[in-house]
Amino acid sequence: IDKDHKKAIRMAEGKNTSGQVIAGDPKAVCDQLYEIAEMGFDMVITTFPKFQELDDMKLFVDEVIPQFC
């Protein structure tokens, strides 16, 4: 997640992941999570590729999580 949607997508590309990748600016991430919720899921497990830095986690906490509370 990044405020810059294109930057977030670039960061996600090429990551060695299994499963669905959710990436983008906060609105895009919310939209993707809403789609998952509409399928009946009420929980997701998140990982952040830059876990040493807190910027993307803080953005997620500040701008994404409140949309689901």
PyMOL Python script that loads the backbone (N, CA, C, O; Angstrom):
from pymol import cmd

cmd.read_pdbstr("""\
ATOM      1  N   ILE A   1       0.851  -1.179   0.000  1.00  0.00           N
ATOM      2  CA  ILE A   1       0.000   0.000   0.000  1.00  0.00           C
ATOM      3  C   ILE A   1       0.894   1.238   0.000  1.00  0.00           C
ATOM      4  O   ILE A   1       1.922   1.301   0.674  1.00  0.00           O
ATOM      5  N   ASP A   2       0.465   2.189  -0.765  1.00  0.00           N
ATOM      6  CA  ASP A   2       1.185   3.456  -0.841  1.00  0.00           C
ATOM      7  C   ASP A   2       0.188   4.508  -1.306  1.00  0.00           C
ATOM      8  O   ASP A   2      -0.759   4.181  -2.021  1.00  0.00           O
ATOM      9  N   LYS A   3       0.378   5.749  -0.921  1.00  0.00           N
ATOM     10  CA  LYS A   3      -0.516   6.810  -1.398  1.00  0.00           C
ATOM     11  C   LYS A   3      -0.469   6.924  -2.918  1.00  0.00           C
ATOM     12  O   LYS A   3      -1.444   7.346  -3.540  1.00  0.00           O
ATOM     13  N   ASP A   4       0.653   6.551  -3.512  1.00  0.00           N
ATOM     14  CA  ASP A   4       0.821   6.551  -4.966  1.00  0.00           C
ATOM     15  C   ASP A   4       0.446   5.163  -5.488  1.00  0.00           C
ATOM     16  O   ASP A   4       1.190   4.202  -5.293  1.00  0.00           O
ATOM     17  N   HIS A   5      -0.708   5.061  -6.150  1.00  0.00           N
ATOM     18  CA  HIS A   5      -1.220   3.772  -6.616  1.00  0.00           C
ATOM     19  C   HIS A   5      -0.210   3.039  -7.501  1.00  0.00           C
ATOM     20  O   HIS A   5       0.046   1.851  -7.300  1.00  0.00           O
ATOM     21  N   LYS A   6       0.358   3.736  -8.469  1.00  0.00           N
ATOM     22  CA  LYS A   6       1.304   3.092  -9.388  1.00  0.00           C
ATOM     23  C   LYS A   6       2.533   2.574  -8.650  1.00  0.00           C
ATOM     24  O   LYS A   6       3.034   1.495  -8.966  1.00  0.00           O
ATOM     25  N   LYS A   7       3.019   3.325  -7.679  1.00  0.00           N
ATOM     26  CA  LYS A   7       4.176   2.883  -6.894  1.00  0.00           C
ATOM     27  C   LYS A   7       3.826   1.616  -6.117  1.00  0.00           C
ATOM     28  O   LYS A   7       4.642   0.698  -6.036  1.00  0.00           O
ATOM     29  N   ALA A   8       2.637   1.556  -5.553  1.00  0.00           N
ATOM     30  CA  ALA A   8       2.217   0.373  -4.801  1.00  0.00           C
ATOM     31  C   ALA A   8       2.145  -0.855  -5.702  1.00  0.00           C
ATOM     32  O   ALA A   8       2.552  -1.945  -5.302  1.00  0.00           O
ATOM     33  N   ILE A   9       1.633  -0.684  -6.906  1.00  0.00           N
ATOM     34  CA  ILE A   9       1.548  -1.802  -7.848  1.00  0.00           C
ATOM     35  C   ILE A   9       2.949  -2.272  -8.227  1.00  0.00           C
ATOM     36  O   ILE A   9       3.206  -3.475  -8.282  1.00  0.00           O
ATOM     37  N   ARG A  10       3.852  -1.335  -8.486  1.00  0.00           N
ATOM     38  CA  ARG A  10       5.237  -1.712  -8.826  1.00  0.00           C
ATOM     39  C   ARG A  10       5.880  -2.492  -7.685  1.00  0.00           C
ATOM     40  O   ARG A  10       6.592  -3.467  -7.925  1.00  0.00           O
ATOM     41  N   MET A  11       5.636  -2.071  -6.446  1.00  0.00           N
ATOM     42  CA  MET A  11       6.217  -2.767  -5.297  1.00  0.00           C
ATOM     43  C   MET A  11       5.693  -4.200  -5.210  1.00  0.00           C
ATOM     44  O   MET A  11       6.424  -5.111  -4.820  1.00  0.00           O
ATOM     45  N   ALA A  12       4.425  -4.394  -5.574  1.00  0.00           N
ATOM     46  CA  ALA A  12       3.823  -5.721  -5.475  1.00  0.00           C
ATOM     47  C   ALA A  12       4.254  -6.646  -6.610  1.00  0.00           C
ATOM     48  O   ALA A  12       4.308  -7.863  -6.431  1.00  0.00           O
ATOM     49  N   GLU A  13       4.557  -6.080  -7.768  1.00  0.00           N
ATOM     50  CA  GLU A  13       4.951  -6.894  -8.915  1.00  0.00           C
ATOM     51  C   GLU A  13       6.259  -7.611  -8.624  1.00  0.00           C
ATOM     52  O   GLU A  13       7.193  -7.035  -8.066  1.00  0.00           O
ATOM     53  N   GLY A  14       6.304  -8.842  -9.002  1.00  0.00           N
ATOM     54  CA  GLY A  14       7.542  -9.590  -8.858  1.00  0.00           C
ATOM     55  C   GLY A  14       7.774 -10.143  -7.468  1.00  0.00           C
ATOM     56  O   GLY A  14       8.774 -10.823  -7.236  1.00  0.00           O
ATOM     57  N   LYS A  15       6.868  -9.867  -6.533  1.00  0.00           N
ATOM     58  CA  LYS A  15       7.015 -10.447  -5.202  1.00  0.00           C
ATOM     59  C   LYS A  15       6.661 -11.917  -5.295  1.00  0.00           C
ATOM     60  O   LYS A  15       5.707 -12.296  -5.975  1.00  0.00           O
ATOM     61  N   ASN A  16       7.418 -12.722  -4.625  1.00  0.00           N
ATOM     62  CA  ASN A  16       7.184 -14.159  -4.618  1.00  0.00           C
ATOM     63  C   ASN A  16       6.094 -14.448  -3.594  1.00  0.00           C
ATOM     64  O   ASN A  16       6.379 -14.660  -2.416  1.00  0.00           O
ATOM     65  N   THR A  17       4.844 -14.456  -4.051  1.00  0.00           N
ATOM     66  CA  THR A  17       3.723 -14.640  -3.142  1.00  0.00           C
ATOM     67  C   THR A  17       2.879 -15.817  -3.578  1.00  0.00           C
ATOM     68  O   THR A  17       2.888 -16.219  -4.742  1.00  0.00           O
ATOM     69  N   SER A  18       2.163 -16.352  -2.633  1.00  0.00           N
ATOM     70  CA  SER A  18       1.149 -17.345  -2.966  1.00  0.00           C
ATOM     71  C   SER A  18      -0.185 -16.756  -2.542  1.00  0.00           C
ATOM     72  O   SER A  18      -0.282 -16.120  -1.492  1.00  0.00           O
ATOM     73  N   GLY A  19      -1.186 -16.960  -3.335  1.00  0.00           N
ATOM     74  CA  GLY A  19      -2.486 -16.400  -3.013  1.00  0.00           C
ATOM     75  C   GLY A  19      -2.706 -15.064  -3.685  1.00  0.00           C
ATOM     76  O   GLY A  19      -1.956 -14.663  -4.575  1.00  0.00           O
ATOM     77  N   GLN A  20      -3.737 -14.391  -3.247  1.00  0.00           N
ATOM     78  CA  GLN A  20      -4.135 -13.120  -3.850  1.00  0.00           C
ATOM     79  C   GLN A  20      -3.290 -11.980  -3.308  1.00  0.00           C
ATOM     80  O   GLN A  20      -3.011 -11.911  -2.112  1.00  0.00           O
ATOM     81  N   VAL A  21      -2.892 -11.097  -4.192  1.00  0.00           N
ATOM     82  CA  VAL A  21      -2.138  -9.906  -3.805  1.00  0.00           C
ATOM     83  C   VAL A  21      -3.092  -8.719  -3.825  1.00  0.00           C
ATOM     84  O   VAL A  21      -3.798  -8.494  -4.808  1.00  0.00           O
ATOM     85  N   ILE A  22      -3.105  -7.973  -2.745  1.00  0.00           N
ATOM     86  CA  ILE A  22      -3.892  -6.748  -2.646  1.00  0.00           C
ATOM     87  C   ILE A  22      -2.895  -5.612  -2.614  1.00  0.00           C
ATOM     88  O   ILE A  22      -2.044  -5.549  -1.727  1.00  0.00           O
ATOM     89  N   ALA A  23      -2.997  -4.713  -3.578  1.00  0.00           N
ATOM     90  CA  ALA A  23      -2.024  -3.621  -3.667  1.00  0.00           C
ATOM     91  C   ALA A  23      -2.693  -2.395  -4.252  1.00  0.00           C
ATOM     92  O   ALA A  23      -3.696  -2.492  -4.959  1.00  0.00           O
ATOM     93  N   GLY A  24      -2.124  -1.242  -3.948  1.00  0.00           N
ATOM     94  CA  GLY A  24      -2.608   0.007  -4.511  1.00  0.00           C
ATOM     95  C   GLY A  24      -2.639   1.100  -3.473  1.00  0.00           C
ATOM     96  O   GLY A  24      -2.080   0.970  -2.384  1.00  0.00           O
ATOM     97  N   ASP A  25      -3.306   2.180  -3.835  1.00  0.00           N
ATOM     98  CA  ASP A  25      -3.493   3.264  -2.879  1.00  0.00           C
ATOM     99  C   ASP A  25      -4.604   2.838  -1.909  1.00  0.00           C
ATOM    100  O   ASP A  25      -5.261   1.825  -2.150  1.00  0.00           O
ATOM    101  N   PRO A  26      -4.829   3.579  -0.826  1.00  0.00           N
ATOM    102  CA  PRO A  26      -5.823   3.155   0.160  1.00  0.00           C
ATOM    103  C   PRO A  26      -7.210   2.877  -0.427  1.00  0.00           C
ATOM    104  O   PRO A  26      -7.855   1.909  -0.024  1.00  0.00           O
ATOM    105  N   LYS A  27      -7.680   3.694  -1.360  1.00  0.00           N
ATOM    106  CA  LYS A  27      -8.999   3.448  -1.950  1.00  0.00           C
ATOM    107  C   LYS A  27      -9.021   2.134  -2.720  1.00  0.00           C
ATOM    108  O   LYS A  27      -9.977   1.366  -2.607  1.00  0.00           O
ATOM    109  N   ALA A  28      -7.981   1.868  -3.499  1.00  0.00           N
ATOM    110  CA  ALA A  28      -7.923   0.620  -4.266  1.00  0.00           C
ATOM    111  C   ALA A  28      -7.861  -0.584  -3.336  1.00  0.00           C
ATOM    112  O   ALA A  28      -8.494  -1.607  -3.598  1.00  0.00           O
ATOM    113  N   VAL A  29      -7.103  -0.467  -2.254  1.00  0.00           N
ATOM    114  CA  VAL A  29      -7.017  -1.564  -1.288  1.00  0.00           C
ATOM    115  C   VAL A  29      -8.388  -1.795  -0.651  1.00  0.00           C
ATOM    116  O   VAL A  29      -8.816  -2.940  -0.505  1.00  0.00           O
ATOM    117  N   CYS A  30      -9.076  -0.721  -0.274  1.00  0.00           N
ATOM    118  CA  CYS A  30     -10.426  -0.860   0.283  1.00  0.00           C
ATOM    119  C   CYS A  30     -11.353  -1.539  -0.717  1.00  0.00           C
ATOM    120  O   CYS A  30     -12.099  -2.446  -0.350  1.00  0.00           O
ATOM    121  N   ASP A  31     -11.315  -1.115  -1.960  1.00  0.00           N
ATOM    122  CA  ASP A  31     -12.165  -1.711  -2.991  1.00  0.00           C
ATOM    123  C   ASP A  31     -11.906  -3.205  -3.115  1.00  0.00           C
ATOM    124  O   ASP A  31     -12.848  -3.990  -3.222  1.00  0.00           O
ATOM    125  N   GLN A  32     -10.645  -3.603  -3.102  1.00  0.00           N
ATOM    126  CA  GLN A  32     -10.299  -5.019  -3.211  1.00  0.00           C
ATOM    127  C   GLN A  32     -10.779  -5.790  -1.984  1.00  0.00           C
ATOM    128  O   GLN A  32     -11.264  -6.914  -2.108  1.00  0.00           O
ATOM    129  N   LEU A  33     -10.647  -5.197  -0.813  1.00  0.00           N
ATOM    130  CA  LEU A  33     -11.112  -5.861   0.407  1.00  0.00           C
ATOM    131  C   LEU A  33     -12.632  -5.957   0.441  1.00  0.00           C
ATOM    132  O   LEU A  33     -13.174  -6.946   0.934  1.00  0.00           O
ATOM    133  N   TYR A  34     -13.333  -4.942  -0.075  1.00  0.00           N
ATOM    134  CA  TYR A  34     -14.795  -5.014  -0.165  1.00  0.00           C
ATOM    135  C   TYR A  34     -15.215  -6.171  -1.065  1.00  0.00           C
ATOM    136  O   TYR A  34     -16.177  -6.874  -0.755  1.00  0.00           O
ATOM    137  N   GLU A  35     -14.510  -6.376  -2.172  1.00  0.00           N
ATOM    138  CA  GLU A  35     -14.818  -7.501  -3.062  1.00  0.00           C
ATOM    139  C   GLU A  35     -14.668  -8.827  -2.327  1.00  0.00           C
ATOM    140  O   GLU A  35     -15.496  -9.725  -2.480  1.00  0.00           O
ATOM    141  N   ILE A  36     -13.620  -8.944  -1.537  1.00  0.00           N
ATOM    142  CA  ILE A  36     -13.401 -10.170  -0.762  1.00  0.00           C
ATOM    143  C   ILE A  36     -14.524 -10.349   0.257  1.00  0.00           C
ATOM    144  O   ILE A  36     -15.029 -11.457   0.437  1.00  0.00           O
ATOM    145  N   ALA A  37     -14.914  -9.266   0.920  1.00  0.00           N
ATOM    146  CA  ALA A  37     -16.000  -9.331   1.904  1.00  0.00           C
ATOM    147  C   ALA A  37     -17.314  -9.740   1.241  1.00  0.00           C
ATOM    148  O   ALA A  37     -18.093 -10.499   1.817  1.00  0.00           O
ATOM    149  N   GLU A  38     -17.557  -9.239   0.033  1.00  0.00           N
ATOM    150  CA  GLU A  38     -18.785  -9.587  -0.684  1.00  0.00           C
ATOM    151  C   GLU A  38     -18.845 -11.071  -1.031  1.00  0.00           C
ATOM    152  O   GLU A  38     -19.929 -11.619  -1.228  1.00  0.00           O
ATOM    153  N   MET A  39     -17.689 -11.722  -1.107  1.00  0.00           N
ATOM    154  CA  MET A  39     -17.652 -13.161  -1.362  1.00  0.00           C
ATOM    155  C   MET A  39     -17.936 -13.962  -0.093  1.00  0.00           C
ATOM    156  O   MET A  39     -18.035 -15.188  -0.135  1.00  0.00           O
ATOM    157  N   GLY A  40     -18.067 -13.261   1.037  1.00  0.00           N
ATOM    158  CA  GLY A  40     -18.407 -13.940   2.283  1.00  0.00           C
ATOM    159  C   GLY A  40     -17.277 -14.061   3.282  1.00  0.00           C
ATOM    160  O   GLY A  40     -17.474 -14.584   4.379  1.00  0.00           O
ATOM    161  N   PHE A  41     -16.107 -13.592   2.923  1.00  0.00           N
ATOM    162  CA  PHE A  41     -14.986 -13.660   3.858  1.00  0.00           C
ATOM    163  C   PHE A  41     -15.108 -12.539   4.883  1.00  0.00           C
ATOM    164  O   PHE A  41     -15.449 -11.407   4.539  1.00  0.00           O
ATOM    165  N   ASP A  42     -14.827 -12.861   6.142  1.00  0.00           N
ATOM    166  CA  ASP A  42     -14.876 -11.833   7.176  1.00  0.00           C
ATOM    167  C   ASP A  42     -13.525 -11.628   7.849  1.00  0.00           C
ATOM    168  O   ASP A  42     -13.431 -10.956   8.876  1.00  0.00           O
ATOM    169  N   MET A  43     -12.486 -12.208   7.267  1.00  0.00           N
ATOM    170  CA  MET A  43     -11.144 -12.053   7.817  1.00  0.00           C
ATOM    171  C   MET A  43     -10.124 -12.220   6.692  1.00  0.00           C
ATOM    172  O   MET A  43     -10.309 -13.043   5.796  1.00  0.00           O
ATOM    173  N   VAL A  44      -9.065 -11.447   6.742  1.00  0.00           N
ATOM    174  CA  VAL A  44      -7.937 -11.611   5.825  1.00  0.00           C
ATOM    175  C   VAL A  44      -6.653 -11.576   6.647  1.00  0.00           C
ATOM    176  O   VAL A  44      -6.601 -10.977   7.721  1.00  0.00           O
ATOM    177  N   ILE A  45      -5.643 -12.213   6.134  1.00  0.00           N
ATOM    178  CA  ILE A  45      -4.318 -12.165   6.744  1.00  0.00           C
ATOM    179  C   ILE A  45      -3.464 -11.281   5.854  1.00  0.00           C
ATOM    180  O   ILE A  45      -3.353 -11.520   4.651  1.00  0.00           O
ATOM    181  N   THR A  46      -2.869 -10.271   6.441  1.00  0.00           N
ATOM    182  CA  THR A  46      -2.070  -9.337   5.654  1.00  0.00           C
ATOM    183  C   THR A  46      -0.596  -9.481   5.978  1.00  0.00           C
ATOM    184  O   THR A  46      -0.209  -9.792   7.104  1.00  0.00           O
ATOM    185  N   THR A  47       0.207  -9.249   4.968  1.00  0.00           N
ATOM    186  CA  THR A  47       1.655  -9.137   5.148  1.00  0.00           C
ATOM    187  C   THR A  47       2.089  -7.881   4.406  1.00  0.00           C
ATOM    188  O   THR A  47       1.460  -7.471   3.430  1.00  0.00           O
ATOM    189  N   PHE A  48       3.145  -7.295   4.870  1.00  0.00           N
ATOM    190  CA  PHE A  48       3.660  -6.073   4.262  1.00  0.00           C
ATOM    191  C   PHE A  48       5.096  -6.332   3.841  1.00  0.00           C
ATOM    192  O   PHE A  48       5.936  -6.659   4.680  1.00  0.00           O
ATOM    193  N   PRO A  49       5.391  -6.190   2.547  1.00  0.00           N
ATOM    194  CA  PRO A  49       6.728  -6.535   2.064  1.00  0.00           C
ATOM    195  C   PRO A  49       7.838  -5.679   2.661  1.00  0.00           C
ATOM    196  O   PRO A  49       8.989  -6.113   2.720  1.00  0.00           O
ATOM    197  N   LYS A  50       7.510  -4.481   3.100  1.00  0.00           N
ATOM    198  CA  LYS A  50       8.531  -3.610   3.695  1.00  0.00           C
ATOM    199  C   LYS A  50       8.312  -3.544   5.206  1.00  0.00           C
ATOM    200  O   LYS A  50       8.206  -2.458   5.776  1.00  0.00           O
ATOM    201  N   PHE A  51       8.246  -4.717   5.856  1.00  0.00           N
ATOM    202  CA  PHE A  51       7.871  -4.729   7.271  1.00  0.00           C
ATOM    203  C   PHE A  51       8.859  -4.008   8.171  1.00  0.00           C
ATOM    204  O   PHE A  51       8.519  -3.670   9.305  1.00  0.00           O
ATOM    205  N   GLN A  52      10.073  -3.765   7.696  1.00  0.00           N
ATOM    206  CA  GLN A  52      11.035  -3.016   8.504  1.00  0.00           C
ATOM    207  C   GLN A  52      10.654  -1.544   8.587  1.00  0.00           C
ATOM    208  O   GLN A  52      10.988  -0.859   9.554  1.00  0.00           O
ATOM    209  N   GLU A  53       9.957  -1.069   7.573  1.00  0.00           N
ATOM    210  CA  GLU A  53       9.489   0.311   7.545  1.00  0.00           C
ATOM    211  C   GLU A  53       8.011   0.303   7.935  1.00  0.00           C
ATOM    212  O   GLU A  53       7.288  -0.639   7.612  1.00  0.00           O
ATOM    213  N   LEU A  54       7.573   1.323   8.610  1.00  0.00           N
ATOM    214  CA  LEU A  54       6.203   1.329   9.105  1.00  0.00           C
ATOM    215  C   LEU A  54       5.244   2.166   8.274  1.00  0.00           C
ATOM    216  O   LEU A  54       4.051   2.209   8.574  1.00  0.00           O
ATOM    217  N   ASP A  55       5.739   2.834   7.232  1.00  0.00           N
ATOM    218  CA  ASP A  55       4.890   3.748   6.464  1.00  0.00           C
ATOM    219  C   ASP A  55       3.661   3.059   5.877  1.00  0.00           C
ATOM    220  O   ASP A  55       2.549   3.570   6.010  1.00  0.00           O
ATOM    221  N   ASP A  56       3.844   1.903   5.229  1.00  0.00           N
ATOM    222  CA  ASP A  56       2.698   1.249   4.604  1.00  0.00           C
ATOM    223  C   ASP A  56       1.743   0.686   5.646  1.00  0.00           C
ATOM    224  O   ASP A  56       0.529   0.712   5.441  1.00  0.00           O
ATOM    225  N   MET A  57       2.260   0.178   6.755  1.00  0.00           N
ATOM    226  CA  MET A  57       1.384  -0.317   7.817  1.00  0.00           C
ATOM    227  C   MET A  57       0.581   0.826   8.438  1.00  0.00           C
ATOM    228  O   MET A  57      -0.611   0.681   8.710  1.00  0.00           O
ATOM    229  N   LYS A  58       1.238   1.952   8.659  1.00  0.00           N
ATOM    230  CA  LYS A  58       0.546   3.109   9.234  1.00  0.00           C
ATOM    231  C   LYS A  58      -0.551   3.598   8.289  1.00  0.00           C
ATOM    232  O   LYS A  58      -1.646   3.941   8.734  1.00  0.00           O
ATOM    233  N   LEU A  59      -0.262   3.631   7.005  1.00  0.00           N
ATOM    234  CA  LEU A  59      -1.259   4.030   6.017  1.00  0.00           C
ATOM    235  C   LEU A  59      -2.452   3.071   6.048  1.00  0.00           C
ATOM    236  O   LEU A  59      -3.600   3.507   5.975  1.00  0.00           O
ATOM    237  N   PHE A  60      -2.186   1.784   6.154  1.00  0.00           N
ATOM    238  CA  PHE A  60      -3.238   0.772   6.231  1.00  0.00           C
ATOM    239  C   PHE A  60      -4.094   0.992   7.481  1.00  0.00           C
ATOM    240  O   PHE A  60      -5.323   0.975   7.414  1.00  0.00           O
ATOM    241  N   VAL A  61      -3.432   1.197   8.613  1.00  0.00           N
ATOM    242  CA  VAL A  61      -4.144   1.406   9.878  1.00  0.00           C
ATOM    243  C   VAL A  61      -4.959   2.697   9.845  1.00  0.00           C
ATOM    244  O   VAL A  61      -6.105   2.720  10.296  1.00  0.00           O
ATOM    245  N   ASP A  62      -4.380   3.755   9.322  1.00  0.00           N
ATOM    246  CA  ASP A  62      -5.036   5.061   9.341  1.00  0.00           C
ATOM    247  C   ASP A  62      -6.144   5.215   8.305  1.00  0.00           C
ATOM    248  O   ASP A  62      -7.143   5.886   8.564  1.00  0.00           O
ATOM    249  N   GLU A  63      -5.978   4.599   7.127  1.00  0.00           N
ATOM    250  CA  GLU A  63      -6.911   4.893   6.036  1.00  0.00           C
ATOM    251  C   GLU A  63      -7.729   3.706   5.536  1.00  0.00           C
ATOM    252  O   GLU A  63      -8.754   3.903   4.882  1.00  0.00           O
ATOM    253  N   VAL A  64      -7.301   2.484   5.827  1.00  0.00           N
ATOM    254  CA  VAL A  64      -8.050   1.323   5.337  1.00  0.00           C
ATOM    255  C   VAL A  64      -8.902   0.714   6.449  1.00  0.00           C
ATOM    256  O   VAL A  64     -10.111   0.553   6.280  1.00  0.00           O
ATOM    257  N   ILE A  65      -8.298   0.381   7.562  1.00  0.00           N
ATOM    258  CA  ILE A  65      -9.038  -0.284   8.643  1.00  0.00           C
ATOM    259  C   ILE A  65     -10.280   0.498   9.072  1.00  0.00           C
ATOM    260  O   ILE A  65     -11.328  -0.114   9.274  1.00  0.00           O
ATOM    261  N   PRO A  66     -10.207   1.826   9.221  1.00  0.00           N
ATOM    262  CA  PRO A  66     -11.424   2.545   9.641  1.00  0.00           C
ATOM    263  C   PRO A  66     -12.618   2.357   8.699  1.00  0.00           C
ATOM    264  O   PRO A  66     -13.762   2.519   9.124  1.00  0.00           O
ATOM    265  N   GLN A  67     -12.376   2.025   7.451  1.00  0.00           N
ATOM    266  CA  GLN A  67     -13.469   1.810   6.496  1.00  0.00           C
ATOM    267  C   GLN A  67     -14.247   0.532   6.794  1.00  0.00           C
ATOM    268  O   GLN A  67     -15.341   0.333   6.266  1.00  0.00           O
ATOM    269  N   PHE A  68     -13.688  -0.334   7.639  1.00  0.00           N
ATOM    270  CA  PHE A  68     -14.312  -1.623   7.927  1.00  0.00           C
ATOM    271  C   PHE A  68     -14.752  -1.749   9.381  1.00  0.00           C
ATOM    272  O   PHE A  68     -15.148  -2.829   9.818  1.00  0.00           O
ATOM    273  N   CYS A  69     -14.687  -0.667  10.121  1.00  0.00           N
ATOM    274  CA  CYS A  69     -15.086  -0.702  11.543  1.00  0.00           C
ATOM    275  C   CYS A  69     -16.512  -0.230  11.708  1.00  0.00           C
ATOM    276  O   CYS A  69     -17.023  -0.189  12.828  1.00  0.00           O
TER     277      CYS A  69
END
""", "prot")
cmd.dss("prot")
cmd.show_as("cartoon", "prot")
cmd.util.cbc("prot")
cmd.orient("prot")
